[in-house]
Structures are given as structure tokens and as C-alpha cells.
Amino acid sequence: MNTICNSKIREIFSPVYYRVWDKGYEFTLCLVKKIIDRTSITERLTGNLVSIRELISKLNFVDESFVTLEWLLNFAVDGGLLVRENNDTNTYYSISEHCDTSKFYKNEELIEREILAMDPTWKVFVELTKLIAGDYALFLRGEKRGLDILFARDRINYWNDYFCNKFNGYTAFNLLGAQSVISILNDHTNSKILEIGAGTGGATEKLVFLLKAVSLIKKIEAYVFSDISPIFLRYGNRILTSIIGDEFFYDTRKLDFNFPLTEQNIDKESYDIIYGVNALHVSKNLLNSVKYIYEVLKPGGSLVVCEYVRPVNGFPLYMEIIFSMLDSYTNVATEEACRSTYGFLTISNWYRVFNTAGFNKIESIDDSLGVDNFKRDKMAMVMRGIK
Ligand SMILES: C[S@@+](CC[C@H](N)C(=O)[O-])C[C@H]1O[C@@H](n2cnc3c(N)ncnc32)[C@H](O)[C@@H]1O
């Protein structure tokens, strides 16, 4: 995998990509400013240091909103809207006196125009986050669940656009993951591949497309597209039928990585490559899931995950304006040694999970490889564990 050359990563994570990415941060900050104003958080925090629990009680938010509220406040701290103070037992927030907050309202539309001028495929991000931000008050007050906000009937199509290679902000992950699998296949004879948490099939589509382009498609002996959701299996079937033809055997399977795969009709030591893009971080118990995967890999086989990563634990990522509302994203087992936060992990957390699950040969690459004088926070990583 280390043979993926810097130029490939540079191609995926180009300077334009990063410019748009950074604008996405600014845009999210505008939305967060609007949310904290509309929900009276700004009013409460002006001149006062307030804890999250106090805020929940004073503003009649529901206890279940704690994690999302914590993300919101920490992101506002990162963006300079709020300040945070810790004592031994608690964390308090207040409005930052040094921030010229009037600029955010003016800038939202301008930033939106700049984003779309640089890369029109970001329309899905802009529109989806605006809709979701508009519902934040309802979520904090417990009047709507995250699931209902994100997957409301009129928003379903956005998800297909978000994950399915029509949004360059996400396609980068599918490309990086696909290049990694290809570099492994280069050194192998025929391989059986199992894709986990395959969702709407964006990663599958990119991988098969690139395999055809580099004439490696014949090295696939079998491909299994799996997900916990039967709806996504229909997407998978549609994609695989349309792009693969009869070049190799493929199948779609309902698989839940929260449970042993060997109890779901997957034989021990039966796959050469198990692959997932931004899927495994939602496991209820990540270490167990990676152990279940280890069991069904052939000796010498590889687990390849491509994931969005945090630079350090607790760092609020701006894409979490969307995902922190989901119970399935936040409600996972955490513990200090392997996984100290919900959602996306750090690279060192991933390393420890792989290592503890039994992989003693582990390789990883991340987007810093392609960028001169890399200063930004890492965001995309591929980790490969070899059994
Ligand atoms: C963020 S999506 C990523 C989908 C796809 N890999 C992509 O990159 O477009 C996470 C996927 O994991 C699936 N998932 C969630 N929990 C799962 C579980 N316990 N077992 C298998 N898949 C699961 C979801 O249904 C969803 O399709």
C-alpha cells in the first residue's frame, strides 16, 4: 500500500480541494453562529460562564442533546466565537469578547458563492447543512430526532449525492480507498473481497471503475457488497449489475459487523481483502468488530479501512454538524486505550484497535503525504492490517 505514490495523493487532495474544504469550515461556522443565536445560547453565554448541563436546564433542552451541544460549543470555541474554561470538575463556556460576530451573517452567502464557484459539486454539502442547521433548535429541545432530521423524505436524495461520487468532498475517500486496494491487488493473485458498510455503493463504484481502468478486474475472484441496511443492498445490486457485467461473481449480503461474521454465514479465513470506507467507526464496539473481521480473513489477508480521522481526540470536525445528531454515530463503546471518543478516530487510535485485535503488521497512509509543508490537520487515512 505504501506504493501509492505521492503524486496520486496529490491528485486526489489537490490545492483546490483544500481551498474548498477550508471554505466548508467557514461556512459551517456561519451556520453554528446562527444556531447559537437562534437557540438563545448566545444570550445565555454573554457575560456568563455556563456548563453544558446548566445550559440544558436553563434553555429546556433535552438531556439526549448533550453530545451534540458539546460538539456545537467546542466547534464555536475552535472558530473563535466562544471561549472555554476548565476547572477540575467541569467545563464552562462563554461568548468570546474578541470576536467580531457581525461578520458571520454577512459572510454566509458570500462563502456559499465562493464554494460553488470553486467546486459546484459542494452544492449538496451547502444545501444539506443549511437544512440541518435550520432544525437544530428542534433537535436540542427534543422535538425531532436526528434520524428524522437527516433522513426526512425530502432529504433522502441528498444522501445519494453526498456519498456517491457526485460530491468531490467525499469522493476523495472513495478514491484513496480504491487506490489502496488496487496497490494490494497489484501484488496478489486472485482475491476474494468483502466490502463492509458499503452503503449507497460509492466506494464500490470507484473501486470497480479504477480496477477496469488499470486492467486488474480479472484479479477479483468474488466480490461481496454488504451492509446492515437492506435498502442499501438494493443500491449495491443496481451498481454492481450496471458496472460489472459477468466479469466475476458478486453477491450482496446483509451483514452486521456488531456481531461475529462467522455467525452470519461467513466462513473463517475465507477472504483475502475486507474493505470499508467510513463505515467501521459506527461499530458499537470497534475492537470486537475488528476481531470478527480478523477471524474471517485468510492468513496473509488484509483489512483495509479508509476513514475520515481526527487530528487529536476531542477535536470537533466540521462535518460533525451533520453526524453528531445521530445516535448511531455517538452512542458507541469508548475506553481510554483504543477508542477514547465517539465517531471518527485518530490515526493512533486506529492503530491501537488494529494491533489489539491481532494485526501485527499494520501500514497506513494519510493525506499529508501529498502536500508540501503539510500544516493542516490530517483528515483522510487508509489503514491496512495484514493477518
Ligand atoms: C457513512 S456510511 C458509509 C457508506 C459507504 N461505505 C460510503 O462510503 O459511501 C456508513 C455505512 O455503514 C453501515 N452500517 C452501520 N452500522 C453497521 C453495522 N453494524 N454493520 C454493517 N454496516 C453498518 C450503514 O448502513 C452505512 O451504509
The ligand as an SDF file (V2000), in Angstrom:
LIG
                    3D

 27 29  0  0  0  0  0  0  0  0999 V2000
  -21.1540    6.6500    6.4570 C   0  0  0  0  0  0  0  0  0  0  0  0
  -21.8720    5.3040    5.6590 S   0  0  0  0  0  0  0  0  0  0  0  0
  -20.6090    4.8730    4.5160 C   0  0  0  0  0  0  0  0  0  0  0  0
  -21.1650    4.1370    3.3500 C   0  0  0  0  0  0  0  0  0  0  0  0
  -20.1840    3.8230    2.2220 C   0  0  0  0  0  0  0  0  0  0  0  0
  -19.1020    2.9990    2.6590 N   0  0  0  0  0  0  0  0  0  0  0  0
  -19.6570    5.0730    1.5800 C   0  0  0  0  0  0  0  0  0  0  0  0
  -18.5260    5.4480    1.8920 O   0  0  0  0  0  0  0  0  0  0  0  0
  -20.3890    5.6790    0.7980 O   0  0  0  0  0  0  0  0  0  0  0  0
  -21.7990    4.0180    6.8840 C   0  0  0  0  0  0  0  0  0  0  0  0
  -22.4540    2.7230    6.4360 C   0  0  0  0  0  0  0  0  0  0  0  0
  -22.2920    1.7460    7.4660 O   0  0  0  0  0  0  0  0  0  0  0  0
  -23.4860    0.9860    7.5380 C   0  0  0  0  0  0  0  0  0  0  0  0
  -23.5570    0.3770    8.8750 N   0  0  0  0  0  0  0  0  0  0  0  0
  -23.8780    0.9790   10.0440 C   0  0  0  0  0  0  0  0  0  0  0  0
  -23.8440    0.0800   11.0530 N   0  0  0  0  0  0  0  0  0  0  0  0
  -23.4860   -1.1000   10.5010 C   0  0  0  0  0  0  0  0  0  0  0  0
  -23.2840   -2.4000   11.0320 C   0  0  0  0  0  0  0  0  0  0  0  0
  -23.4410   -2.6450   12.3400 N   0  0  0  0  0  0  0  0  0  0  0  0
  -22.9160   -3.3930   10.2040 N   0  0  0  0  0  0  0  0  0  0  0  0
  -22.7580   -3.1450    8.8720 C   0  0  0  0  0  0  0  0  0  0  0  0
  -22.9350   -1.9310    8.3060 N   0  0  0  0  0  0  0  0  0  0  0  0
  -23.2970   -0.9250    9.1080 C   0  0  0  0  0  0  0  0  0  0  0  0
  -24.5850    1.9980    7.2680 C   0  0  0  0  0  0  0  0  0  0  0  0
  -25.7930    1.3790    6.8710 O   0  0  0  0  0  0  0  0  0  0  0  0
  -23.9550    2.8520    6.1900 C   0  0  0  0  0  0  0  0  0  0  0  0
  -24.2260    2.3400    4.9210 O   0  0  0  0  0  0  0  0  0  0  0  0
  1  2  1  0
  2  3  1  0
  2 10  1  0
  3  4  1  0
  4  5  1  0
  5  6  1  0
  5  7  1  0
  7  8  2  0
  7  9  1  0
 10 11  1  0
 11 12  1  0
 11 26  1  0
 12 13  1  0
 13 14  1  0
 13 24  1  0
 14 15  1  0
 14 23  1  0
 15 16  2  0
 16 17  1  0
 17 18  1  0
 17 23  2  0
 18 19  1  0
 18 20  2  0
 20 21  1  0
 21 22  2  0
 22 23  1  0
 24 25  1  0
 24 26  1  0
 26 27  1  0
M  CHG  2   2   1   9  -1
M  END
$$$$
